[in-house]
């Protein structure tokens, strides 16, 4: 009610174009009177349990569209913004209608938004997910599988559902830079090779050092 939600943007770097081409929208809850910032790891599950998640997701999506339009991001070289959908949102049959109506209000094309779904949610949602995804993809939205490597790792689902992009979780990346990292490197190399063979694009999350950036760019 008091508009305590803020959206921050994590940049995504293209190793091919050697510049930032997109960003992921991340929501933050700020209670200015009491506790300060509250982690989404705390308030998102509460919103899901209390039945607020669809409303919360719509507020976030609206803020992203407004930010994209007001700052003319496409002219700044930002090709798209990634927006997370919760497992509850993706099984709402009214989701495509709501998102498309918001895009229309801001006179934006759906191809400037990439929708992120976690690996676990993709496996659990089944038929309704595929129905909503097809509707939104037909309208021009892209889709990412988020947190690959943390959930069920259902490889057949990754092939069945038409994800444009696979996001490697940092838990697959950080162990490659520890001592005795040979096993972790084998796993990472296998994942990268498999995703490339499937014809999907890859984003590596959790890249924080030059060493990490150099190694992942090489791959």
PyMOL commands that set and color helices and strands:
alter all, ss='L'
color gray80, all
select helices_A, chain A and resi 40-50+53-70+73-76+89-91+95-105+110-112+119-125+127-139+155-160+170-177+182-197+210-218
alter helices_A, ss='H'
color red, helices_A
select strands_A, chain A and resi 5-14+19-31+36-38+80-84+113-118+142-148+165-168+201-204
alter strands_A, ss='S'
color yellow, strands_A
deselect
rebuild
show_as cartoon
